[in-house]
Amino acid sequence: MVSLVPAAEFDARFDAEVDVLVVGAGGCGLVAALAAQAAGAEVAVVEKLDRFAGNTVLSSGSIPAAGTRLQRAAGIADDPDRFAADLRRVAGRHDADHMVDRLAGISAELVHFLLDRVGVDLTLITHYRHVGHSVCRLHAPPSRRGADLIRDLERATEARDIPVAFGNPAVALIVDGGAVCGAVTKADGGDTARIGAAATVLACSGFGNSRALLDRFCPDMAAIPHFGATGSEGDAVVWGEALGARLGNMASFQAHAGVAQPHGALVTWTIVEKGGVVVDDAGARFADESQGYSAFAEHAARHQRPTFAIYDRRIRDLTAAGQPEFGELVDHGGAREAATVADLARLVGCPEARLAAVLASADAAARGEAADPFGRTAWGLAPLVPPYVVTRIAPALFHTQGGVIVDTEARVLRADGTPIAGLYAGGGAACGISGRHGSLGYVSGNGLLSALGLGFIAGRAAARRAAAAKGKPATGRSPTATLSPASNASPHREGI
Ligand SMILES: Cc1cc2nc3c(=O)[nH]c(=O)nc-3n(C[C@H](O)[C@H](O)[C@H](O)COP(=O)(O)OP(=O)(O)OC[C@H]3O[C@@H](n4cnc5c(N)ncnc54)[C@H](O)[C@@H]3O)c2cc1C
């Protein structure tokens, strides 16, 4: 459990001092570090895990941005106002309204910074307009893998000698008269280091891996497995509450209804978009599958019964041809064929007559002959034709979208709206822009926009604070000499 420690307890004698201390080596933390250093600050990053293994690694690495030169080259007219309007249309009003224009406004500058100053390889996705966006504006690594985004950020931090101390979680924030002035880290072996900093950036993700915080803020999600990174333990929420920070959008999250059982791989929702349906172990449908994988996960979590995606061979083979990861699931027996409804019912373990009636009702809706009982109107290639295919699936939580509320300079705000001096936050640690509740307010890329966008803002703002504070006598040593040897460990670069 993380905590606060008064600087007076050790007479503000730090083991090391740095201008900007970044807590967490995900997309937010690395961009904050690079932006702060580019603005002239001495920076160090501390990371809980022994390698880069945050949510950014698990993501597709796609960053939405409006008005970039890549868009212009592709003939796409876009601007921050249009982007902000898209975000507001989907999310409605929420606790971080003031951040919508700010993040849309810096998005192009962020992408140009990543391309030109950091050397991140990004291309504009033009073959598909992502959910919620009125134009193509997602900029992603050519591989569409967050692991490659992190790899490029890692190379940049190495090239600039920014230390990233793996296996060194921040366990306490150091406070001095209401201001935050660094953090205490504790390495695996038990060694602690008190790192003083003019500015501390919380880039330590959300609370998807904290059962206690999920119980409080997203109770429906507490009962389902967590598919996100293990480091997302809600440390920023705990520190925020201890410091009197205002929390926002705490019931907002992203989940996925299609984790293949027992394989554990994600089943692309394309199989549903192309006409598949989802039934429970009684053979009954229980919601409109076309709402999307995250919204459907909410229904599945509440339904609390085993679930099965039912589609057909055409859909399986078409999807596998375009999405290799789904093809791997098929190769590993995760998409079983059934020649008849009777065979299908046996695989699901439900009464044949019930399943036959449910499929007939879906077929009629797909043909436009009857209204769907759940209101579904998008049916892709349906009606389904034998042979049918079935995959047992279960919902899982991806990431939370609530956190400490920050201002447009990424400063963490108290309940009364005043900033907590020296403390900045971004990414999963901060209040997101995806609505107050559930998952319907999320626009594709919101996670990384908040992570990298706020990291960019926080890094520069933190560097300005450090520059303003310069002149104070330095009492500590360089952080690289002080942090645990784990800081020198070669990061494990396992992919998604
Ligand atoms: C499966 C999956 C797919 C996703 N796909 C997308 C997508 O396609 N597009 C999108 O925009 N978003 C996506 N997201 C969400 C997106 O990945 C996150 O919103 C974003 O990566 C958050 O970045 P971050 O830097 O805040 O957190 P992270 O990348 O999780 O980094 C936080 C780091 O802080 C470390 N940490 C935590 N506590 C401490 C501590 N006390 N001390 C030191 N270090 C600490 C963690 O170990 C971690 O390494 C996805 C998420 C998941 C789980």
The ligand as a Gaussian input file, in Angstrom:
#p B3LYP/6-31G(d) Opt

LIG

0 1
 C       -5.640000      -4.854000     -23.583000
 C       -5.659000      -3.357000     -23.707000
 C       -5.794000      -2.780000     -24.952000
 C       -5.843000      -1.388000     -25.074000
 N       -5.945000      -0.846000     -26.314000
 C       -5.943000       0.497000     -26.447000
 C       -5.975000       1.107000     -27.726000
 O       -5.987000       0.412000     -28.741000
 N       -5.995000       2.470000     -27.802000
 C       -5.952000       3.261000     -26.680000
 O       -5.949000       4.486000     -26.784000
 N       -5.889000       2.712000     -25.457000
 C       -5.880000       1.368000     -25.324000
 N       -5.802000       0.822000     -24.087000
 C       -5.673000       1.745000     -22.950000
 C       -4.257000       2.316000     -22.911000
 O       -3.356000       1.248000     -23.048000
 C       -4.019000       3.065000     -21.608000
 O       -5.024000       4.042000     -21.451000
 C       -2.660000       3.767000     -21.616000
 O       -1.671000       2.889000     -22.080000
 C       -2.306000       4.239000     -20.230000
 O       -0.977000       4.669000     -20.235000
 P       -0.238000       4.949000     -18.868000
 O        1.142000       5.375000     -19.191000
 O       -1.079000       5.819000     -18.021000
 O       -0.238000       3.536000     -18.128000
 P        0.669000       2.250000     -18.357000
 O        1.076000       2.081000     -19.754000
 O       -0.045000       1.134000     -17.693000
 O        1.983000       2.603000     -17.539000
 C        1.944000       2.817000     -16.141000
 C        3.206000       2.254000     -15.528000
 O        3.288000       2.669000     -14.171000
 C        3.807000       1.586000     -13.401000
 N        3.477000       1.822000     -11.987000
 C        2.286000       1.670000     -11.365000
 N        2.387000       2.022000     -10.061000
 C        3.684000       2.426000      -9.854000
 C        4.411000       2.890000      -8.724000
 N        3.846000       3.036000      -7.504000
 N        5.720000       3.168000      -8.879000
 C        6.341000       3.006000     -10.097000
 N        5.694000       2.573000     -11.204000
 C        4.377000       2.288000     -11.077000
 C        3.158000       0.386000     -14.028000
 O        3.842000      -0.806000     -13.690000
 C        3.223000       0.727000     -15.508000
 O        4.419000       0.271000     -16.109000
 C       -5.748000      -0.569000     -23.928000
 C       -5.591000      -1.153000     -22.672000
 C       -5.553000      -2.536000     -22.560000
 C       -5.371000      -3.130000     -21.213000

